[in-house]
Structures are given as structure tokens and as C-alpha cells.
Amino acid sequence: MARVSDVDISQVPDDVKPIYERYAREYGPFLNQVRVFAHRPVALKHIMGLLLELHDDAILPKRYLEIAVVVVSTINRCEYCIAHHAPRALEHGLSAGAIEDILSEAPDGFDELDLLVRDYAVQVTNDFNRMRDGVFTELKKHFSEEQIVELTLRIALCGFFNRFNDSLQIEMEEGVERVLI
């Protein structure tokens, strides 16, 4: 059980219920997470709402988004996020070996762009205050500035979720399989 109680959809304000319900139903098997976020309906409304809007207005190829999320979650050792995003990464063409060895020099099946996204996620997570302009020169060869902003946002937000999930010990939903990290 999480360190705080679950909040049922019936306990949240009416203006937040559609976000709670849609996030739990459509975004993935994140019901335990949304039940904890519901303690602060304003956070649920804006953070889960943001994720739903970004999903609806997708501008980044999902492969790169999932590479970034799995990288950050691996660095931060967030079992919850890895277990939820590894299947998505598989759906977007990553092999199980690549997911398992995502921080290795050459993960299975990674091309130069995959490595660029992986390395950028590592830098944003570990060395954000020492990032060089050359990284952005490379990113701009493949992504628009809008995409770079979203990629950076999603990497940083993933670090937030890693800390939130682990600090409050949000449990894995039934049917979600743990991935060894």
C-alpha cells in the first residue's frame, strides 16, 4: 500500500472527475498513481491534464519519448515507471535487450538518433547544469524547437514522477509486471 490512502473518483470535485477517469482509463494502467494524486485535485487536474493534452497533441515520435522515459526511470531506479513504460517501448520498436541495456554504450537496435535522445535524457537527468550548446546543434538537426522543448519537459517531468512514485511507494497495479533493474 502507498504511504497515503487512495482517493476514489467519487471523492474528487466534479471538475476533476473527467481527468481522473480519462487518465485512469486511457493513459495506461496508472490507476494507483491517480488515486494518490487525487489528494490534491488541483495537481491531478493540471499534471494529469497536461499529460493527456500532450498525448492528444503529440508532436514527438513515441519511440523517442519512451526511450527518454525509460532512460530517466532507469537512472532513478523507478520500478513503477519502468514497468509501465517498458511495454510501451516494446510497442514502439525497442527490443527487450535494448530496454534492459538502455544505458550501455550501444543498446540493441539503437541508431544514432536513438542514442542522441538517450544521451540527452541522461544529460538532462544528471548533468543539466553543464550541458553544452553542441547537444542542441545535434538535436536541431532532427527535431524542431517545439519538439526539443517537449522532450526536455517530458524528461524533467519523468524525474518528478520517479521521485513522487517512489517517495509515496505507489504500488504496481494488478497485471503490470515488474521489470528487473
N, C-alpha and C positions, 0 to 999 in steps of 0.2 A: 504494500500500500504506500502511496505517496505520503510525504511528510505533512500534507494538509489534506483535508477531506475533499471528496469530489463534489462538484456543484452540478446538479441536474438542470437540464434545459428549462424545466418548469420554475426554477428559482432565479432566472435572469430576467432583466427588464425586456419588455416586448420588442423594443427596437434592436435588441441584440440577438434575439432568438433566431432570426433568419440566418445570421452569420454563423452562430453556434451550430445550427442544424446543417447548413450547407458545408461548412468546414468538416464536420464530422462525417458527413455522407459522401462528399465529392473529392475532398483534397487528398484523402488517403486514410489509412487506419490510425488516425491520431485522436481518437475519442478521449483517451485518458489525459492527453495534453490539454484539450479544450475544456475538459471538466475542471482542471486546475486553474487555467486562465480565467475561467468564469468567476473566480473570486473577485476579480477586478473587471467588471463588464466593459469599462472604457478601454482597457488593454485588449481584451478579446475583440471588441469592435474594431479597433484600429490596426492591431497587429495581424490578426487572422483575416480581417477585411482587406488589409494591404496584400497579403499573400494570395487571396482569392482574386483580387483585381489584377495583380501581376500575372497570375495564371491565365486569366481571361484575355489579357492584352500581352500575350507572350511575344517577346522580341528576341529572346536568346534561344538558340537551339538547345533542346532539353539535354542533349548529351553533355554539353559544356556546363550546364547548370548542375547536373548530377555529379560530374567529375569534381566540381568545386565543393559541393556539399559533402561528398564522401571524403575528400581530402581534409577539409576542416574538421569533420567529425572524427576522422582517424587520428589527426594530430591531438585533438582534445579528448580522445578515447570515450566518446559518447556512444555507448552501445545502442541506446534508443534511436538515435538519428541514423546510425549505420544500418541497423536492422530495418528501418523504414525506407531508407534511400538506396540500399544495395539492390533490391528488386527493381527499382526504377532505373538504376544504372544499367542493369542487365537488359531491360526493355529497350534501352537506347544504345545498344550495341557494345557495351563493355563486357568483357569476359569475367568469369568468376575469378580467374587468376589476376586480371588487371585490378579488380576491386581489392583483392587480398594484398596485392603488392603495389598499391597505388603510389606509395612514397618511394618505391625503388627507382633506380636510375632509368630503367626502360620497362614500364609495365606492358604486359602482353597486349599487342594490338594498338598501342598508342602511336599516333603520328605526331608531327611537330606541333600542330595546333593543340592537340590534347595535352602535350607536355607544357606548352605555354600557359594554358589555363590552369593546369595542375601547379606549376611553379608560381603563378600569380596568386593562387589561393594560399599557397604556403607563405609567400611574402606578406600578403595582407594579414594573415593569421599571426605570423611570428616576427616579421621584420618591417611592419608598416611604417615605422619611423625612419627607416633607412632605404626606402625604395628609390631607385634611380629612374631618370627620365627615359632611359633606353627601354625599360619594360613597356612603357606606354607607346613608344615608337613601334614596337613589335605588335602590341595589342591593336593599334590603329590600322595595321595592315590587314586585319581580319575582322575587326568589329567597329561599329560606329561609336561615337562618343556616348550616345544614349545607351548602347549595349554595355559599354565599359562601366558606366555609372551603375547600371542594374547589376552587372556581375559583381562589382565591388560591394554594393548594397547586400546582395544575397550572401556573399562570403561573410561579411561582418555580421549579418543577421543570423547566419548559421552558428557562428561563435556564441552569440547571445542565447540561441535555443539550446546549444550544448550545455552551457552553464545553468540555464534555467531548469532543464530536464534533470540534469544530474544533481543539482543542489536540492531540488524538491523530490528527488528519487521517483520520478514518474515511471510507473510500471509499464512493461510491454503489454500491448493489447493481446487478447487471445487470438491465436492464429498468426501472429507476427513472430518469425523465428529469429532468435539471437544469432548474430554473426560474430565469430571469434575475432578479437582484435588484440 
